[in-house]
Amino acid sequence: MQFSLEKTDTKTAARAGEMITDHGKIQTPIFMPVGTVGSVKGIHINAVKDDIKAQIILGNTYHLYLRPGTKIIEEAGGLHKFNSWDGAILTDSGGYQVYSLSGTRKLDESGVLFRSHIDGSKHKFTAENVIDTQRSLGSDIMMAFDECTPYPCDYDYAKKSLDITHHWLKRCFNRYNETEPKYGYHQSLFPIVQGSTFRDLRIKSAEEIAKYGAEGNAIGGLSVGEPHETMYEMTELVCGILPKDKPRYLMGVGTPENILESIALGIDMMDCVMPTRNGRNGMIFTQKGIINIKNKKWENDFSPLDPDGESIVDSTYSRAYVRHLFSAREFLGGMIASQHNLAFYLWLVKEARKHILEGDFASWKEIMVKQVSHRL
């Protein structure tokens, strides 16, 4: 994978760059729609490509390992062929699911023993078999196996967890280096910085990760309940240590405001389920603020979902119509809202990139943060 920086903002740490994978170019900063089980929930893959214009999507190792399983995906020729997506794919290692399954898993240096959320069957993830699974999936970017610490957690837990994550990381790279891609194209491996909200642990982790000289680096364990100010503090700290010539991926972030603030701190890649999950529940993101489309105030509003954004999202459907769909519990309502929100997120990072290149990102960002976080 190749990564080149085109411009860095003079007043912030925001960067505009380009990643080149064997499945296409990705202009950064970029937001990546989440396709946990091989699909972006509720949206046809052609719409993800042609309407939303996504350049890269996510898949999840934990979920795809359990269902349909690596055997079926290998028989299909990899995840790209299985879900008919010809763009780039990034797969999470399952570390976040290990975190979310804290009540039904046993973790030590050897790996994680857990029960399937589907049928209760026992499984074990190790640094090695997580790499093997991602080789079978065939993602362009694979993530190293890590433990995502909860918030809050005490210092001793965070330190022990970080030691395990770093131990797993070494084993991940060993396995990565002794195996080959299965489908004839390159796969990159990104390590993940952990350390909870403790500055010394984050510094230690970022310095350790930087030693690997990986093709890209990720920041995990944030956006798990900590105050936004703390998330930004940790992100800025780590971005100051990670190599400047490699893409930086902030995992699981976030609101439109979070996206803009993270870009300003030097983040290149982001993902979050918020556009689709909140869309299915009636939350619409627009250039002028956030709408709860279920509210009665939109009952007679026949303007598009985002009147100021007709050039970037589908203006076919009015607010009144989408509200009606939610009131009638029609699946189409959530599908329209999800697609709209993802289109908005992709527009937002594209605009951020444009203003970085034009040299006025800082002033534009200050205006947009206030607008997109406003409740309409």
C-alpha positions in Angstrom: 0.0 0.0 0.0 1.2 3.5 -0.8 0.4 6.7 1.1 1.4 10.2 0.1 0.6 13.5 1.7 -0.6 16.3 -0.5 -0.9 19.1 2.0 -0.9 19.7 5.8 -3.0 22.6 7.1 -0.9 25.5 8.5 -3.2 26.3 11.5 -4.1 22.7 12.5 -2.6 19.3 12.0 -5.2 18.4 9.4 -3.8 16.5 6.4 -4.9 15.7 2.8 -3.4 12.6 1.3 -4.0 9.6 -0.9 -3.8 5.9 -0.2 -3.3 3.4 -3.0 -4.4 -0.2 -2.5 -4.8 -3.0 -4.9 -8.6 -2.3 -4.9 -8.3 1.4 -5.7 -7.3 4.8 -4.5 -8.6 6.4 -1.2 -8.5 10.1 -0.8 -7.9 11.2 2.8 -9.3 12.2 5.2 -11.8 9.5 4.7 -14.8 8.1 6.6 -15.4 4.3 6.2 -18.9 2.9 6.3 -19.2 -0.1 8.6 -20.2 -3.4 7.0 -19.9 -5.6 10.1 -21.2 -8.9 8.6 -20.2 -8.1 5.0 -22.9 -5.6 4.3 -23.5 -1.9 5.2 -26.7 -2.5 7.1 -29.9 -1.8 5.0 -28.1 -0.4 2.0 -27.5 -2.1 -1.4 -23.8 -2.5 -2.2 -24.4 -0.6 -5.5 -25.8 2.3 -3.6 -22.7 2.3 -1.3 -20.5 2.6 -4.4 -22.5 4.7 -6.7 -24.7 6.9 -4.5 -22.8 7.2 -1.3 -19.5 7.0 -3.2 -17.6 5.1 -0.5 -14.0 4.3 -1.3 -13.5 1.8 1.5 -15.8 -0.2 3.8 -15.3 -2.3 6.9 -15.9 -5.9 7.8 -15.6 -7.5 11.2 -13.4 -10.6 11.8 -15.4 -11.8 14.8 -18.8 -11.7 13.1 -17.6 -13.1 9.8 -15.6 -15.8 11.5 -18.8 -17.0 13.3 -21.1 -16.5 10.3 -20.8 -17.5 7.5 -17.4 -18.7 8.5 -14.0 -18.6 6.7 -14.6 -21.8 4.7 -17.5 -20.3 2.8 -15.8 -17.0 2.2 -12.7 -18.8 0.9 -14.9 -20.8 -1.4 -16.4 -17.6 -2.7 -12.9 -16.2 -3.4 -12.6 -13.8 -0.5 -14.9 -11.2 1.0 -14.7 -8.9 -2.0 -16.3 -11.5 -4.3 -18.6 -12.8 -1.5 -20.3 -9.4 -1.0 -19.7 -8.0 -4.6 -17.7 -5.0 -3.4 -14.7 -4.2 -5.6 -13.3 -1.3 -3.5 -11.0 -1.5 -0.6 -11.9 -3.4 2.6 -10.6 -3.0 6.1 -11.3 -5.7 8.7 -11.3 -5.2 12.4 -9.5 -7.9 14.3 -12.3 -8.7 16.8 -10.6 -6.8 19.6 -13.5 -4.5 20.2 -15.9 -7.5 20.3 -13.6 -9.1 22.9 -14.2 -5.9 24.9 -17.9 -5.9 24.4 -18.1 -9.6 25.4 -16.4 -9.0 28.8 -19.1 -11.0 30.6 -18.6 -14.1 28.6 -14.9 -14.3 27.8 -11.6 -15.3 29.5 -8.5 -13.4 28.5 -4.8 -14.0 29.1 -1.5 -13.8 27.2 -2.4 -16.8 25.0 -5.5 -15.2 23.6 -9.2 -14.9 24.4 -11.7 -17.7 25.1 -15.2 -16.6 24.4 -18.7 -17.9 23.7 -20.5 -17.1 20.5 -23.4 -14.6 20.8 -25.2 -16.7 18.2 -25.4 -20.1 19.8 -23.2 -20.0 22.9 -20.5 -22.2 21.4 -16.9 -21.9 22.6 -14.1 -20.3 20.5 -10.7 -19.0 21.0 -9.0 -16.0 19.3 -5.2 -15.8 19.3 -2.9 -13.3 17.6 -2.1 -16.0 15.1 -5.5 -17.3 14.1 -6.9 -13.7 13.9 -4.3 -13.0 11.2 -5.2 -16.4 9.5 -8.9 -15.4 9.5 -8.1 -12.0 8.0 -6.0 -13.7 5.3 -9.0 -15.8 4.5 -11.3 -12.8 4.4 -8.9 -11.1 2.0 -9.2 -7.5 3.4 -6.8 -4.9 2.0 -6.1 -3.7 5.5 -6.0 -6.1 8.5 -5.9 -5.0 12.1 -3.7 -6.4 14.8 -5.4 -8.3 17.6 -5.7 -6.1 20.7 -7.7 -5.6 23.8 -9.9 -2.5 24.0 -9.9 -1.4 27.6 -13.2 -0.2 29.1 -13.8 3.4 30.4 -13.2 4.0 33.2 -10.5 1.5 34.2 -7.8 1.7 36.7 -4.1 2.2 35.9 -3.0 -1.3 36.7 -5.6 -2.9 34.5 -4.7 -0.6 31.6 -1.0 -1.3 32.0 -1.5 -5.1 32.1 -3.9 -4.9 29.1 -1.3 -2.8 27.2 1.4 -5.3 27.9 -0.8 -8.1 26.5 -1.7 -6.0 23.4 1.9 -5.4 22.7 2.7 -9.1 23.2 -0.1 -10.0 20.8 1.2 -7.4 18.3 4.6 -9.1 18.1 2.9 -12.4 17.4 0.6 -10.8 14.9 3.5 -9.5 12.8 5.4 -12.8 13.1 2.3 -14.6 11.7 1.8 -11.9 9.0 5.4 -12.2 7.9 5.3 -16.0 7.6 2.0 -16.1 5.7 1.0 -15.0 2.2 -2.2 -13.4 0.8 -4.6 -16.0 -0.5 -6.1 -14.1 -3.5 -3.2 -12.5 -5.3 -3.3 -9.0 -3.9 -1.5 -7.2 -1.1 -2.8 -7.0 2.5 -1.5 -4.4 5.0 -1.3 -4.9 8.7 -2.0 -1.9 11.0 -1.0 -2.1 14.7 -3.3 -0.4 17.3 -2.3 2.1 20.0 -3.9 1.4 23.3 -3.4 2.7 26.9 -6.8 4.0 28.0 -6.8 7.6 29.1 -3.3 7.5 30.7 -0.8 9.8 29.0 2.3 7.7 29.9 0.7 4.5 28.6 -0.5 6.1 25.4 3.1 7.5 24.8 4.6 4.1 25.5 2.2 2.4 23.2 2.6 4.9 20.3 6.4 4.7 20.6 6.2 0.9 20.5 3.8 0.8 17.5 6.0 3.3 15.6 9.0 0.9 15.8 7.2 -1.6 13.6 7.3 0.7 10.5 3.8 -0.6 9.5 2.1 0.7 6.4 -0.4 2.5 8.6 -1.3 2.8 12.3 -4.5 2.9 14.3 -5.6 4.4 17.6 -8.0 2.3 19.6 -9.7 2.3 23.0 -11.2 5.8 22.5 -14.9 6.8 22.0 -15.8 4.2 24.6 -17.5 6.6 27.0 -14.7 9.0 27.9 -15.4 12.8 27.7 -14.7 14.1 24.2 -12.1 16.5 25.5 -10.1 13.4 26.8 -10.5 11.7 23.5 -9.1 14.7 21.7 -6.3 15.0 24.2 -5.2 11.4 23.7 -5.6 11.6 19.9 -3.4 14.7 19.7 -0.8 13.1 22.0 -0.6 10.0 19.9 -0.6 11.7 16.5 2.4 13.7 17.6 4.3 10.4 18.0 3.1 8.2 15.1 5.0 8.5 11.8 3.8 11.5 9.8 4.3 9.6 6.5 1.8 6.8 7.3 -2.0 7.0 7.6 -3.5 7.3 11.0 -6.8 5.6 11.7 -9.0 6.6 14.7 -11.2 3.7 15.4 -15.0 4.0 16.1 -15.3 7.8 15.7 -17.9 9.3 15.7 -20.3 12.3 15.5 -19.9 14.8 12.7 -18.3 17.1 15.3 -15.9 14.3 16.4 -15.0 13.7 12.7 -14.0 17.4 12.1 -12.1 17.8 15.4 -10.2 14.5 14.8 -9.2 15.6 11.3 -7.9 18.8 12.8 -5.7 16.7 15.1 -4.1 14.8 12.2 -6.4 11.8 11.7 -6.7 10.4 8.2 -9.3 7.5 8.6 -12.4 7.1 10.7 -15.3 4.7 11.0 -18.5 4.5 13.1 -21.9 2.8 13.1 -23.6 6.1 14.0 -24.8 7.1 10.5 -26.7 3.9 10.0 -27.6 3.0 13.6 -28.9 6.5 14.3 -30.5 6.6 10.9 -32.5 3.5 11.6 -33.8 5.3 14.8 -34.8 8.5 13.0 -31.8 10.7 13.5 -30.9 12.7 10.3 -27.6 14.6 10.0 -27.6 17.7 7.9 -25.4 20.6 7.1 -27.4 22.9 9.4 -27.9 20.4 12.3 -29.4 17.3 13.6 -33.1 16.3 13.0 -35.2 13.8 14.9 -37.4 12.9 11.9 -40.0 11.3 14.2 -41.0 14.6 15.7 -44.4 16.0 14.7 -42.8 19.3 13.6 -41.8 17.6 10.4 -45.2 16.2 9.6 -46.0 18.9 7.0 -42.4 19.8 5.9 -42.1 18.9 2.3 -38.6 20.1 1.9 -35.7 17.6 1.3 -34.0 16.0 4.3 -31.1 18.4 3.8 -32.3 21.5 1.9 -28.8 22.9 1.8 -27.3 19.6 0.6 -29.3 18.8 -2.5 -26.2 18.4 -4.5 -24.7 15.8 -2.2 -27.6 13.6 -1.0 -30.8 12.3 -2.6 -33.5 15.0 -2.5 -36.2 12.7 -3.8 -37.8 12.2 -0.4 -39.3 14.9 1.8 -39.0 15.2 5.5 -42.8 14.7 5.7 -42.6 11.5 3.7 -39.7 10.0 5.7 -41.4 10.9 8.9 -44.5 9.1 7.6 -42.4 6.0 6.9 -41.1 5.9 10.4 -44.6 6.4 11.8 -45.9 3.5 9.7 -42.9 1.4 10.7 -41.9 0.9 7.1 -38.4 -0.4 6.7 -37.8 2.1 3.8 -37.6 4.9 6.4 -34.6 3.6 8.1 -33.0 2.7 4.8 -33.4 6.2 3.4 -32.2 7.8 6.6 -29.1 5.5 6.8 -28.2 6.2 3.2 -28.6 9.9 3.6 -26.5 10.0 6.8 -23.6 8.0 5.1 -23.8 10.3 2.1 -23.6 13.3 4.5 -20.5 11.8 6.3 -18.7 11.2 3.0 -19.6 14.7 1.9 -18.3 16.1 5.2 -14.8 14.5 4.9 -14.6 15.4 1.2 -15.3 19.0 2.1 -12.7 18.9 4.8 -10.2 17.7 2.3 -11.1 20.4 -0.1 -10.6 23.1 2.5 -7.3 21.6 3.6 -6.1 21.8 0.0 -7.5 25.4 -0.3 -5.8 26.5 2.9 -8.9 27.6 4.9 -9.7 24.4 6.8 -9.4 26.0 10.3 -11.9 28.7 9.8 -14.3 26.4 7.8 -14.1 23.8 10.6 -15.0 26.2 13.3 -18.2 27.2 11.4 -19.1 23.6 10.5 -18.6 22.2 14.1 -21.3 24.7 15.4 -23.7 23.9 12.5 -23.5 20.1 12.4 -23.8 19.8 16.2 -26.9 22.0 16.4 -30.3 20.4 17.1 -33.0 21.5 14.7 
